[in-house]
Each structure stands twice: as C-alpha cells, then as structure tokens.
Amino acid sequence: MSSMAMSEEEEIDSFLSVPRIARMATIDNGKPHVVPLWYYFDGTNIVLTVTKDTKKAEI
C-alpha cells in the first residue's frame, strides 16, 4: 500500500478550501478587539467579506 504525502501547497489549498471563520485582531487604545471574519478561497486569492462602514474595512 502506497501513500503519498501532500505537498505544503496542497495542504494549504486543502485547509483554505473548507469554509471557516477567521478571526481578526486589532489593538486600539491599548485594548485588543477580536472579530469573526468570513472568507473564501477562490483557488488563488483569499477573499474577505466585510461591511464597508466598519473598522475591519479600514484595514
């Protein structure tokens, strides 16, 4: 029985292809702020979904 190890790129693609919620953290006035962030991977790019009038969109 032969098993082939996935390349690092294949592992990354496999991880990113599953729907997940990312977490983005920022610090303002010395206090951390962590927010959930939906994303999807189109095979080349990681696309983040944010509302334009939020702090997330400023980053």
N, C-alpha and C positions, 0 to 999 in steps of 0.2 A: 504494500500500500504506500503510495507516494503522496506526500503533502508538500505543497509549495507555499512558502512564506509570502505574505503580501508585501509589496514594496511600501516604503514610507508614504509615497504619494497615493497609493491605493488605499492605505489605511486612513489617510486624511480625507480622501474623497468619500470613503465609506462612512466615516464619522459625520461629515458635513451633510451627507445626503439624507440623513434621518432628521425629521422635524424636531427641533429642540428650542428651548427658550434660553437665550444668552442672558447674562447679567452685566450691566454696565455700571461702573462705579466712578463717581467724581467726588471731589472734595471742594466744598465752598465754605468759607469762613471757618476752616479747620474741622468741619464735620463731614464724615462720609455720607454719601447718598447713593444707594444702590437701587436700580430699577430693572425690571424684566424687559427684555427686548426680543421680539420675534425676528427671525432672519430666515432666509432660504439661500441655498447654494444652487446656482444655475449651471454648474459644471466648470465654471471659470471664476466667477465672482461671488463673493458673499454679499448679499443684498439685505440691508437693514430696513425695517419698516418703522418709521417714526412719524408723529404728527408734527407738522411744520412749526407750530407755535409752542414748542416745548424746549426745555433746556437740552434734551437729547439731540434735537435738530441743530443746535448751535455748535456741537462738537463735530 
